[in-house]
């Protein structure tokens, strides 16, 4: 499910989370989220890893002005995932 709380994949063994990122402009975040998810699928990742990667890609896009300003690659997104503060999702 995608919405105001981000992309949610909920197997019981994996808690959902969100990455803390500065918000300059949210245009393109949904596209980045889905693109990140699809990227993960194409790499053979588990659905939860795909969802987390999509959420991280969307978080990086929020730091730029418009959807093109926050363009990133896989390595940059993985680095962001390792260093970003993670918060649990709330209902």
N, C-alpha and C positions, 0 to 999 in steps of 0.2 A: 504494500500500500504506500502511496506517496501523497504527501499533503503538507500542511504547515509544520508538522513535526518531523519531516524528512521521510526517507525511504525506510520501510519497516519490514524486516524479515524476522520471524519469531519462532524458530525452533526452541524447544524448552531449554536446551543446553547452551544457548547463546543469548545473553542479554543484549537488548538494543542499546545503542548509544549515539551520541552526536558529538561532532568535533567543534571546539570553540574556534571561531574565525572572525576577523573583522568584517563588517558589512559596509561596503561602499555602494554597491548596486546589486540587486538580486536578479536582474534580467539575465536569463540564460541558465539559471541554477537547475531548473528541472531538466533541461536538455543535457547539462553536464552530468546530472545524477543518472539519467538513463544511459548516456554514453559510457559512463564509468561502469555501470552494471553490465552492459553488453560487452565491454572490453574484458571484464572478468570472465564472463561466460566463454568468450573466444579463447581465453587463456586456460580454460578448463578448471577454473576455481569453483569452490563450493558456493552456493547461493548467498550465504551470509557474508562471505568474503567479497563477493560481487557487490552486495548492498553497501558494505562498509566503504569499499573503494569508490562507488558512485557518490556516496555521501561526502567523502573527502574531496572528490573532484568538484562537487557543488560548493563546498566550503571554500575552496581556492578561488572559484569564479566570483564569489561575493566580494573578494578583495580588490577587484578591478572595476573599471567603469565600463559597463556593457558586457555582453557575453564574450567579445573577442579579446578584451584586455586581460582577462585572467587565464588565457590559454596556458596549459601545462602538459607535460608528458607523464608517462607512467612512473619514471624514477622520481620526478619531483613530487608527484602525488603520494608515492610510498614514503618518501622522506617526511612529508607533511603528516602522514598518519602516524609515524614513529614519534614525532616531536609535539604534536598538538595535544592540548588538554582535552580530555574526554569526559563528557557528562552523561549520566544516565538519562534516558528519555522519561518524561513524566506523562501521565495519562491526562 
